[in-house]
Structure formats: C-alpha cells, structure tokens
Amino acid sequence: MQERVDVAPLRLGTAVKGWIIIYGLTIVTNFILNAWMKASPIGPWTGEEIANMYWFDNVCYMLLSLWWCFAFVAVGNWPFNRIQGALARGIVATLACWVIGWFSYKAIYWLGLGAGWAFPIIGTLYFLLVFFAYTGENWLWAGFSAPRQFGLLLMTIFGFTWIITNTDFRWIPPWWFPFAQIGLATGLFSYLFRKMKQPVKGVLMWMFMFTGVAVWLLISARIGIWDTQLQDISTFWNIGLYGAGNEWLLLFFCGCAFVYGFLVPLHNWPFTKVPMPWGGFLAGAFAWVLIIVMTLIIKGLIGTVFADMNEALTYGYMGVAWSFFIPLFFGIGFEKPYLWTGQKTPGTWEDVD
C-alpha cells in the first residue's frame, strides 16, 4: 500500500530542530574558526595583517570545504554512501570536507598564487560545479558510475577553472548564489523549466539568475551600497563592485546563509499552499525580506557583539556551510516527502502540464 504524502504540511518541530542545529553550529564553529585563523593563519599573514585578514582565511576555507560537499552530493554522496547509519555517514562526510577544504585553500599559497587568486578560483569553481552538476543535472555523464562521474566532473571543472582564471574573464562572479538557492530550495526552477531537455534547461536557469542579479545590482547602486564605477576583479566584468564599507558584501553573505538553511527545514511552508509558480515567487520574496532583516541585525551588532565588520562578515557567512551540510549530509529537512499544492509527485514537476 502506497504511503500517503502530505500536501503543504507544517512540520514545525522539524523546522525548529533544523534551525537550531544549523545556526547553532554556525555560531560555535565560527567562533572556533576565527580563533584558529588568528592563532594559525592559512594565508601568509604576519603581525598586524592577521587582524585584517583572518576573516578572509575563514571565508575561503569554509567555501572550499562546502564546495567539496556539493561535489560529493552531485554524485550521490559517493564514497560516503557506503557508510551505514545517517549520523555516522554525515559526520564522516562533513569532517572529510573540512579537511580537504583546508588543503584546497592552502594549495593556493603552496602554488605561489597569492591571495588575489582565491576569490577568482573559488567563484569559478562554484559556477562550474553548479552549472554542470545541479542546473545541468550531470547531463554530460548521466548514467555513468558515481566514481567515473566524480572523476569526469573534477577534471572538467579544474580544466575550465584554469582556462577562465588565466584569461580576461578571470572569474565568474558568485552574485547569483542566493537566486540559485531560492530556485533549487523551493523547486521553482524545476517547475518553470519542466519537461525541457538539457543543456537548454540549465542555460535558461542561468538566464533567470543573471536577470535577478542585474536587478539586484541596479537596486543596490540606487541605494548606494554598490558602486558601478569601481573596477571588478576582472576588466571583463563591467558591472562595478561593492564599496569599501562592505555593507553590500554582508548583504550577499547573509543572502547565502539564510535561504536554503531556512526554507528546507521548514518544507517551504506556508508557501506550499500557493500553487506554483506564485508560491515559489512568494517564498523567494520572503527569503529576500529575511536576508535584509538579518543583514540589518548583524550590522547593528557591530560594536557590541562583533568587534568590527570583518568579524560580522564571518558570522554572516558561516551559515551557508551548515545550511547545506546538515540537510544534504544528515538529511534534516528531507525526512519525509511532501507535495506542493498542485504537485503530483514529490520532488518533481515533470508530470504536471
């Protein structure tokens, strides 16, 4: 007998448990990581440089650790899927990502590239991974074994990263990431681009995200937190850059930390009560309100709770790591399937006209 699947359920216990774990770990691990980066920097910082750059070490280390999480999840959590027990599997996979992430970030300096290469490399790695594995649904190697997929994925991403970072492109700016989270967490992308074939399906998702970024930067420039006259990391991207005060950067960091980790444990309630695509758009609008509120709260704590903007940036961004580690490796938020109003099969819209 087929188990009944709830439509637009409110599972508040699951949501609260997820939020406590995700954002509790955010606070604890960020405190530890800040102390660690100050005591033993990964980058070549000495003396007064450490106080100015520990946040950079924190962010880059965290991002590369999370990147490996995405890479493993893209091939079905291989090789950790062999471990029995969700808790043990999640712990081993998470620790492995943090260990590999440290060596990945340190390798930038071992190769003599310098700090100026870190963001271009990381931004490009993320774009390529999401392009091929998530919005692209591994279309180039679908059907291959997990080890083969993993090898081909890494080879493709590393090769393209070398090309992009050594040309006028220099990097792919990561400002699309909050929009990707909204589209993937809510299933909005799955609905809007249902019954489409790859790679066109994935390309259209990126056009959707780039349009969102354009609007976001236009609004940010109008309110004075984005400067269109500043030079981006690359001369190719003539879109400006965030100002020296880093208010926009804090907004972006919160935009990465308070979407997936909030909506997934909540099972997108109450927006699941509204048929797609409007329910997905409402969830996205709510996410942006939450992002702005959290940015203002964190900024308001500078001087009382946080010593300066640098410390605030680390706490604002660390949540992105646990927003994905906890659901993807430990399954919190994915314990029981549910349906959006008008949806026929959990997790897909392919059977809806």
C-alpha positions in Angstrom: 0.0 0.0 0.0 1.4 3.4 -1.0 2.1 5.8 1.8 0.1 8.9 1.8 2.1 12.1 1.1 1.0 15.3 2.9 0.2 18.3 0.8 1.7 21.6 2.1 2.3 20.3 5.7 3.5 22.4 8.6 6.2 20.4 10.3 7.3 23.0 12.9 9.2 20.5 15.0 11.4 19.5 12.1 11.9 23.2 11.1 12.9 24.3 14.6 15.3 21.4 15.1 16.9 22.2 11.8 17.3 25.9 12.5 18.8 25.2 16.0 21.3 22.8 14.6 22.2 24.8 11.5 22.6 28.2 13.2 23.8 26.9 16.5 26.7 25.2 14.7 27.2 28.4 12.7 27.9 30.3 15.9 30.1 27.7 17.6 32.2 26.7 14.6 32.7 30.4 13.5 33.9 31.3 17.0 36.4 28.4 16.9 37.4 29.1 13.3 38.1 32.8 14.0 40.3 31.9 16.9 42.1 29.3 14.8 42.7 31.6 11.9 44.1 34.3 14.2 46.3 31.8 16.0 47.4 29.9 12.9 46.6 31.7 9.6 46.3 29.7 6.4 47.4 32.6 4.3 50.8 34.2 4.5 49.7 36.8 7.1 52.0 38.1 9.8 51.8 40.7 12.6 49.0 43.2 12.1 48.0 41.6 8.8 46.4 38.7 10.7 43.8 41.0 12.4 42.9 42.4 9.0 42.9 39.1 7.0 41.7 36.3 9.4 38.1 36.8 8.1 39.4 36.1 4.6 41.0 32.9 5.7 37.8 31.9 7.5 35.6 32.6 4.4 37.9 30.9 1.9 38.4 27.9 4.0 34.7 27.5 4.6 33.8 28.0 1.0 36.2 25.4 -0.3 35.0 22.9 2.4 31.4 23.5 1.3 32.5 23.1 -2.4 33.6 19.6 -1.7 30.2 18.9 0.0 28.5 19.9 -3.3 30.9 17.8 -5.3 30.2 14.7 -3.3 26.4 15.2 -3.2 26.4 15.7 -7.0 27.4 12.0 -7.4 25.0 10.6 -4.8 27.3 11.2 -1.7 29.9 8.8 -3.1 32.0 7.4 -1.5 30.3 8.1 1.8 27.1 6.3 0.7 28.9 3.0 1.7 28.7 4.0 5.4 25.8 2.6 7.3 23.8 5.0 9.5 22.9 8.5 8.6 24.6 10.1 11.6 27.9 8.3 11.1 27.8 9.0 7.4 27.1 12.6 7.9 29.8 13.1 10.4 32.5 11.4 8.3 31.4 13.3 5.2 31.4 16.6 6.9 34.8 16.1 8.5 36.2 15.0 5.2 35.1 18.1 3.5 36.6 20.4 6.2 39.9 18.5 6.0 40.0 18.6 2.1 38.9 22.2 2.2 41.9 23.2 4.3 44.3 21.6 1.9 42.4 23.1 -1.1 42.7 26.6 0.3 46.3 26.1 1.4 47.2 24.8 -2.0 46.6 28.3 -3.4 49.6 29.6 -1.4 51.7 26.5 -1.8 51.4 27.1 -5.6 52.6 30.6 -5.1 49.4 32.2 -6.5 48.7 34.6 -3.6 45.5 35.8 -2.0 44.4 37.7 -5.1 43.7 34.3 -6.8 41.5 32.9 -4.0 38.1 34.6 -4.9 38.6 34.1 -8.7 39.3 30.4 -8.2 36.5 29.8 -5.7 33.9 31.8 -7.6 34.7 30.0 -10.8 34.8 26.6 -9.1 31.3 27.2 -7.7 29.9 28.4 -11.0 31.2 25.4 -13.0 30.1 22.8 -10.3 26.5 24.2 -10.2 26.4 24.6 -14.0 27.4 21.0 -14.8 26.0 19.1 -11.8 23.0 21.0 -10.4 21.3 23.2 -13.0 22.8 20.9 -15.7 21.8 17.7 -13.8 25.1 16.0 -14.9 23.8 15.7 -18.4 27.3 15.1 -19.9 27.8 11.9 -17.8 24.4 10.9 -16.6 24.2 7.1 -16.3 27.9 6.6 -15.5 29.0 5.1 -12.3 29.5 7.5 -9.3 33.3 7.2 -9.3 33.5 7.9 -13.0 31.1 10.8 -12.8 33.2 12.3 -9.9 36.4 12.0 -11.9 35.0 13.5 -15.0 33.3 16.3 -13.0 36.6 17.2 -11.3 38.6 17.0 -14.5 36.1 19.2 -16.4 35.8 21.8 -13.6 39.5 22.1 -12.8 40.3 22.4 -16.5 37.8 25.1 -17.2 38.8 26.9 -14.0 42.4 27.1 -15.2 41.3 28.5 -18.5 38.9 31.1 -17.0 41.2 32.3 -14.3 44.1 32.8 -16.7 42.2 34.8 -19.3 40.4 38.2 -19.3 37.4 36.5 -17.7 39.4 36.0 -14.6 36.4 34.6 -12.7 32.6 34.2 -12.7 31.2 36.5 -10.0 29.2 34.5 -7.5 26.4 37.0 -7.0 24.0 34.5 -8.5 24.2 32.2 -5.5 21.2 33.4 -3.5 19.0 33.1 -6.6 20.2 29.6 -7.2 19.3 28.7 -3.6 15.8 30.1 -4.0 15.2 28.3 -7.3 16.6 24.9 -6.0 15.2 25.0 -2.5 11.7 25.8 -3.5 11.6 23.7 -6.7 10.8 26.9 -8.6 13.4 26.0 -11.2 12.0 22.5 -11.5 8.5 23.9 -12.2 9.5 26.8 -14.5 11.7 24.6 -16.7 9.8 21.3 -16.5 9.8 19.0 -19.5 12.8 20.8 -21.0 15.9 19.0 -22.2 19.4 19.6 -21.1 21.5 21.7 -21.6 18.9 24.2 -22.7 17.1 23.8 -19.4 20.2 24.6 -17.4 21.1 27.6 -19.6 17.7 29.1 -19.1 18.0 28.7 -15.3 21.2 30.8 -15.6 19.5 33.4 -17.6 16.9 33.6 -14.9 19.6 34.0 -12.2 21.6 36.6 -14.2 18.5 38.7 -14.7 17.9 38.6 -11.0 21.5 39.7 -10.3 21.1 42.6 -12.8 18.0 43.9 -11.0 19.7 43.4 -7.6 22.8 45.3 -8.6 20.7 48.1 -10.1 18.7 48.5 -6.8 21.9 48.2 -4.8 23.5 51.0 -6.8 20.5 53.2 -6.4 20.6 52.9 -2.6 24.4 53.5 -2.5 25.8 50.1 -1.4 27.1 49.1 -4.9 29.4 51.3 -6.9 29.2 50.9 -10.7 32.3 53.0 -11.2 34.6 50.6 -9.2 36.6 48.1 -11.1 35.7 44.4 -10.7 38.4 41.8 -10.1 38.4 41.4 -13.8 38.3 44.1 -16.5 35.9 41.8 -18.4 33.1 42.4 -16.0 32.0 46.0 -16.3 29.4 45.8 -13.5 31.1 47.6 -10.7 31.9 46.3 -7.2 30.8 46.6 -3.6 32.1 49.6 -1.7 34.9 49.8 0.9 32.4 49.6 3.8 31.5 46.1 2.8 27.7 46.6 3.6 26.8 45.0 0.2 29.2 42.1 0.9 27.5 41.5 4.2 24.1 41.5 2.4 25.4 39.0 -0.1 26.9 36.8 2.7 23.5 36.8 4.5 21.8 36.1 1.2 23.8 32.9 1.0 23.3 31.9 4.7 19.6 32.4 5.3 17.8 30.8 2.3 18.4 27.1 1.9 19.0 26.6 5.6 15.7 28.3 6.5 13.3 27.1 3.7 14.4 23.5 3.5 13.8 22.5 7.2 10.5 24.4 7.0 9.5 22.5 3.9 8.7 25.8 2.3 5.6 26.2 4.4 3.3 28.2 4.1 4.2 29.0 0.5 3.5 25.4 -0.5 -0.2 26.3 0.0 0.0 28.6 -3.0 0.2 26.9 -6.5 3.4 27.3 -8.5 4.9 29.5 -9.8 3.4 32.1 -7.4 4.1 30.1 -4.3 7.8 29.8 -5.3 8.0 33.6 -6.1 6.4 34.3 -2.7 8.9 32.1 -1.0 11.7 34.0 -2.8 10.3 37.3 -1.8 10.1 36.2 1.8 13.7 35.0 1.6 14.8 38.4 0.5 13.0 40.1 3.3 14.6 37.7 5.7 18.0 38.4 4.2 17.6 42.1 4.6 16.4 41.8 8.2 19.3 39.5 9.1 21.8 41.8 7.4 20.5 44.8 9.4 20.5 42.8 12.7 24.1 41.6 12.2 25.3 45.1 11.1 23.5 46.6 14.1 25.5 44.3 16.4 28.9 45.7 15.2 30.5 47.4 18.2 28.5 45.5 20.8 28.6 41.8 19.8 31.0 41.9 16.9 34.3 43.9 17.1 34.1 45.1 13.6 32.7 44.5 10.1 35.3 41.7 9.5 34.0 39.7 12.4 30.4 40.4 11.3 31.2 39.1 7.8 32.4 35.7 9.2 29.3 35.2 11.3 27.1 36.3 8.4 28.6 33.9 6.0 29.3 30.7 8.1 25.7 29.8 8.0 25.9 28.9 4.3 28.1 25.9 5.1 25.8 24.4 7.7 22.7 25.3 5.6 23.9 22.6 3.2 26.0 20.2 5.3 23.0 19.5 7.7 20.3 18.9 5.0 22.5 17.2 2.4 24.7 15.0 4.6 22.4 14.4 7.6 19.0 14.6 5.8 17.4 17.1 8.1 14.6 18.7 6.1 14.3 15.6 3.9 13.0 13.1 6.5 9.5 12.8 4.9 8.4 13.8 1.4 5.7 16.4 0.9 3.8 17.9 -2.0 3.3 21.5 -3.1 -0.3 22.4 -3.9 -0.9 21.1 -7.4 2.1 18.8 -7.4 1.6 15.1 -8.2 4.9 13.5 -7.3 7.3 14.7 -4.5 10.5 16.3 -5.8 9.5 16.7 -9.4 7.1 18.7 -11.6 7.8 16.7 -14.8 4.3 15.1 -14.7 2.5 18.4 -14.4 1.3 20.3 -17.5 
